[in-house]
């Protein structure tokens, strides 16, 4: 057992609780939030080192061994995602310091942010499907408040839609968990893998698997994404960026985890269904991104395209496809936060998100313009930036699985993504403008640091992809062979 496993959950939740007590100490809130994300990042790096040398790390809470107790499990997939989460969250916090506003800070913005991160990290780390539901709810309850914090008309309107769809998905989640427990007698992921393999994934079990897929698809924005564009456009930039970077990724993680560890016996049904949903999601998302001339709408539809592309690799259920999905998942968390911060800064400066009312920003803000250009290329997978490696592996994986149509759709929608983002760059930054520095609605003071950090990260992740290859390989090896996870969690209880 390893106590480091619990730190990415304990640190942010304790930090949030302290902040609630000292509500009006905003300087303290800012310091503690930064310290918390740095501490989570450092502890995760130590955890990754242990996983690399000693294998998957586990912690059985209360001393109850699996499958009887609550297990927290850190494999390389979980650790990579938590490390990326801490980096992205830190950058969004730095941006929020200069943009979120005093009123929101006094109304528990930072504690809610910490509780959101607690739910995200808990979802990545839990070894129990019911506790996955609990961590989902911690994350979602925090997001409900964050999306409406400030009380503007559009926030309240979109929050109703957002809350309603997540309540429905949470209800379906509980139904699916109840059926699964009735059929297997367990909720521990490792034990579920053993039991499903023993009883076989027959028609009823596959139906339950599809129900889980529907639940996670609602949360990830896969196919059933009608709630997402409005919901992610409504909150302030720092909140929208953390939503785009993390919330859909938790749903993606859940699909990858469950359909590689538990429901992997009928890939010709379940994984083909994931592939079809991914294809439809990419097509509809790309059409939306191309069709709109509103910055916020274009960016939110690109979130949808990314969800489909990541799960295209998972649908192939090949080593190459999974490798691509993981590379692209890490890339997408970073670049979505970056592109939302960039887009939000444009709106902050001009006072509008309508592209037809913006032009010539590069004259006054060349740094912002060229960082947007880099982010656009990275999002589209242009070499040598971070999106390239994932796209190559995902395309190779889909072709190897015989899903040529899925790989082809991924390549075509990538071109549509490039067009939609370059539309913002060419229209927003080039051309003639009468807007002077005095007439701008806001300033970039304090906003460029987090944007610069994320820009450097997407460049470094592209040029230095080989540096994380060993970690990605270990993560994919664990996904393709469930026995590693089962042995680490169950230990001597494999006969239970």
N, C-alpha and C positions, 0 to 999 in steps of 0.2 A: 504493500500500500504506500501511497505517496501523497503527502499533505499539500504538495505544490498544485495538485489537481484542482483543489477547491479554491485557490487564491483568485483566479479570474472571476469568480462569482462573489466571493466574500468581500474583496476589496471595494468594488463599486457599490454594493448594497450597503456596507457599513458607511462608506463615504456619503451616500445619499441620506442615510438616517441622521448623520451628524449635521448635514446641511439643513435638514428640516428643523432641527432644534435651534440652530442659529440662523433663522430665516433672513434677517436683515443684514447679515454680514456678507455682502456680495463679494468683497475682496477675498474673504476666506473661502467662499464658494468657488471662486475662480482658481485660487491656489490649489484647493483640495481636488478639484476636478482634473486639473493638469497632472497633479501628483498621482492621482488614482490611475489615469491612463498610462502614465510612464511605469508605474509599479506593475500594472497588468502586463504591459509589454515585456518588461524585464523578467518577470516570473514565467512568462510563456516561453521566452528564449531559453531559460534554464530547463523548463519542462521539455522543450524540443530536443535539447541536448541529451536528456535522460532517455527519451523515446528512441533517439537514434542509437544509443549505446545499449539500452536494456529492454527495448520493446515497449509495447503499449502499457501505459501507467493507469492504475485503477485506485479508487478509494471507495471502500464500503462504509457508508455512514452508520454510526452506531455500533460498528463491529459485526454487523449481520452480513454474512457472506451471501453472494448471489446464489440462487435467484430470490432469496427470502428478504433481503434488505434493499436499500436504495443505493445503487451503484453510480459513481461518477467515473467516466472513462475518458482518458485523453489519448487518442491515437494521433498520428501525424496530420490527418485531415483536420481534426478539431483544433490542433495547436496552430496550424497555418492560418486557419480562418480567424481564430481569436487574436493572433498577432496582427493580422491585417485589420481587424475590427478596432484594435486599440490605436493603431496609426491613424486610421480614417477618423475615428471619434476625436482624437486629439486635434486634428486639423480643423474639424468642424467646430470644436470648442473655441479654438483660437479665432476663428472667423466670427463666432457668436459674440465674443467679447466686445467687438466693435460694431455689431449690427443688430443684435437681438432686442436691445432696448431695455431701459431700467424697469419699466412696468412688468415685463415678462420675467426679468431676473428676480424681482421681488415676489413674484407669484410662482416660485418653486421651479423655475426652468431647469436649473442645474441638478437638483435632486431627481427630477423626472428624467433627465438625460441619463443620470447614473442608473436609475432603475431600468430604463430601457436597455442599457448595455448589460445589466445583470441578466435580463431575460434572454438577450441574444447569446451571451456567453454560456448561460445555462442550457440553452437549446443545443448548442454545439457540443456540450460536455456530458449531458445526461446519458445514462445507459439504460433508461427505462422509458417506455413509450408513454406512460401516463405522466411521468414527470416532464416529458417533452411537451405535453399539453399544458402543464402548469407553467413552464417557462415561457411558452407561447403567450399565455394569458398575462404574465408579468410584463412581457414586452408590449403586448397590445394595449393593456390598460394605460401604461405610460404613454403610448403613442396616441391614444384617444384624447388625453389631456393636451399633449404637445400640439396636435393638429388643430385644436380649437383655442389654444392659449392666445389671447389677444382679442378674441370675440368679434372679428370682422365678419361681415355678412357672408363672404365667400367661404371663410373657414367654417362657420356654423353650418352652412348648407352642405358642403362637401363632407364634413365630419359625420353627419347623419348617415350618408351613404356608406362611408368607410366603416363606421361602427356596425351598421346593419349587416353588411356582407360578412364581417368578421364574427359577429354573433352567430350567424347561420353556419359558417364554417366550423366554429367551435362546437356547436351543437352536433353537427355531423361527425366531428372528431370524436366526441364522447360516444356516439352510437357505434362508430367503427371500433373503438377501443373495447366497448362492452361485448360486441360480437367476437372480437379476437380473443378476449379473455375467456369467454364461454367455450370457445373451440379449442383453446390450447392450455388454459389454466395458468397462464403466466403473462407478465407484461415486460419482463426484462428482455432487452434486445437480443442478448446472446442466447438466452434460454428459448426465446421465440424462434430463433434461427434453427435451434436443434429440434424443437417440437414440430415446426412446419415441415422440416425435412423428413421427420419420422412419419407424420400423418399424410404427407403429400399435399401438394397445392392443387386440390381438385376444383371443381366448378364453384363451390361455395366459398372456398378459401380465396380463389381468384376474384370473386365478387367483392369480398372484403378488401382485397388489395386495391381494386378499382375505386372503392369508396374512399380509402386512404388517399389515393391519387387525386381524387376530386377535391378532398379537403386541402391537401397541400398545394394543389393547383390554384385554388381560391386565394390562398395566402401568398403564393409566389407570383400571382398575376399571369399564370400560364393559361392561355386561351380565355378563361373567364376573368378578363381584365378590365371590364367596362368601368369599374369603380376607380381604377388607378390613375388615369390622366388628370381627373379633376382633383382627387385627394392629394396627389403629390405636387399640384400646382398651387394649392391654397396656403400652406403654412409659410413662415419666413424661410429665407434661403438656407440658413444653417440647419433647420429642421428638415426641409425638403431634401437636402443633400444627404443627411444621415438616413432618412427613409429610403432614398434611392439606392444608397450604397449597401444597406444592411437588411431591411425588412424583407424584401423579396428573396434575398439570399438565404434567409433562414428557411423559407419554404422550399427552395432549391436543395438546400442541405438535407432537409427531411426526406425529400424524394430520393436523393442519391443514397442516403443511409438505409432507408427502409427497403429500397428495391435492389440493393446489393447485398444486404445482410439477411433479410427475412423473406421477401417475395421475389426471389431470383430464379425460381424453378420453371416458370412458364414465360420466358422472354418473348416468345413468338406472339404472346397475347399482351402482357403488361408493358413490355418495353416497346413493342410496336405501337401501342396506344400512346405511350409517352412521345414517341417520334412523330406521330400524326399531330398530336397537340402542339408539339414544338414547331412543326412546320407551319401550321395555321397561325400560331402566335407570331412567328417571324414575319409572315406575309402581311397580316393585319396591322401589326405594329409598324412595319416599314411603310405601308400605305399611309397610315396616320402621320408618321414623321415627315413624309414627303408632302402631304396635302396641306398641312397647317403652315401659317405664316406668323405664328405666335411662339416666342422663344420657349416659354414654359411648356407648351403643348408638344413642341418638337422634342424637347429633352425627355419628357415623361414617356412619350411613345418609344423613344430609344431605349428606355429601361425595359419595356416590354420585349423589344427585339432581342436584347441581351439575355433575358430569361429563356426565350426559345432556343437561342444558339447554345447556351450552356447545356441545356437538357437534350439537345440533339446529340452531343457526345455521349451523355449518359444512356440515351436510348440505344446507341450502337452496342453497348455492353462489350466493348473491346478494350484492351489495354491502351491502345492509341487514343480512342475516343475519351476514355476516362482521364487520361493524362491531359488531353486538350481541355476537357471540362474544368479540371482543377486549375490549370494555368489561367484559363480564361475567367474563372470565378474570382481568383485573386486580382487579376487585372481589372475586372469589371467593378469590383468593390472600390478600387482606387480611382479609376477613371470616371465612374459615375459621380462620385463625390466631387471630383475635380470639375467636371463639366457643369454640374449644378451650381457650384460656387462661382464659376466663371459667368454662367448665364444670369445668376442672381445679381452679380456685380454690374453687369450691363444694365439690367432693369433698375438697379439702385442708382446708377449714374444718370440714366435718361428719364426715369419715372414712367416708363412704359415697356411692355413686353411685345408690342406689335412691331414686327420687323420693318414694315413699310414706313414707319415713323422714325427709324433710326438709320444713321449713316455716318461715316467718317470718324468713328471713334478712335481709330489708330493714330490720328494726328495728335491727340492729347494723351492717349494711353497706349503707346507702342508695346510696352511690356505685357499688358493685359491681352492685346491683340495677338501677339506671337505665341503666348502661352495657350490661348484658345486654339490657335492653328495646330500646335503640337497635340493638344487634347483631341482635336477633331481627327487628326491622322491616327492617333493611338486607338481611339474608339472604333475606327474603321479597319484596324489591323494592318496599317501601312508600315512596312519595315523602316527602321529597325526597332520600332516601339513595341510596347508590351502586349498589344493585342495580336501580333503576328503569330507567335508560337502557338497559342491556344487555337487559333483558327486553322493552322496547318494540321495539328494533331486531330482536331475534331473532324475536319474534312476527310483526313485519312481514315479515321475510325469509322465514319459513316460509309465510306466506300468499301472498306474491308468487310463490314457487316452486310453489304449488298444494298444499303439504303442510298443508292446514287441520287435519287430524287431529293432526299433530305440534305445531303451535302451540297447539291446544286442550289437548292433554295437558300441555304446558308450563304453561299457565295454571292448570289444575286441580291439578297437583302443587305449584304455588306456594302455593295455599291450604292444601294438606296440610302443606307445610313450615312455614307460619305457625302452624298448629295445633300441630304437634309441638314447636316452639320455645317458643311461648307457654305450652304445658303445663309446661315447665320453669320459666318465669318465674312463673306463677300458683301452681303447687304449691310451688316452692322458696322463693320470696321472700315470698309472702303467707300469711296464716293465723297461727294461734297457735303460739308456740314456747316451750319451757321451756329451750332451750339458752342458756346464759349465755356471756359472753366468756371466762370462766375455763375453761369446759367444752369450748370449741372445740379441735379437734385440731391446729390450725395458726393462723398469722397471715397477714395480707395485707401485712405489712411488705416493701417492695421489689417487690411484685407488681403494684401498681396503676399504676406508671409505664408499662410497656410496654402494658398494657391500655388506658390512657388515650390513648397515642399512636395505637394502631390505631383506637380509637373516633373520635378526631378525624379520622383519615384517611378513614374511611368516610363521615363527614359531609361533609368537604371534597370528596371525590371525587363525591359526589352534587350538592352545591350548585355546585361549580366544574367540572362535567364539560366545559364549553365550553373550559376552560383546556388540556385535553389533546386536544381534538378534532382539531387539525391533525396531531398525532403519530399518532393513531389512523387518521386519513384516509390518511396516507402509508403506514402499515403495511398497511391494507386494499388500497390501490392496488397495492402490490407483490404481494399475495397473488392478486389478481384478474387481474393481467397478469404472467405469469412472465418476460416479456422483460426487465423491469428487473433482476431477479436474474441472469438469464443473461448479460446484457451486462456487469454489474458484475464477475462472477466470471471469465468466459471472456475478456473483453477482445478482443484480436486473434486469439484461437484459436477463433473460432466455426466454422471449417471443419473442426475436428478430428473 
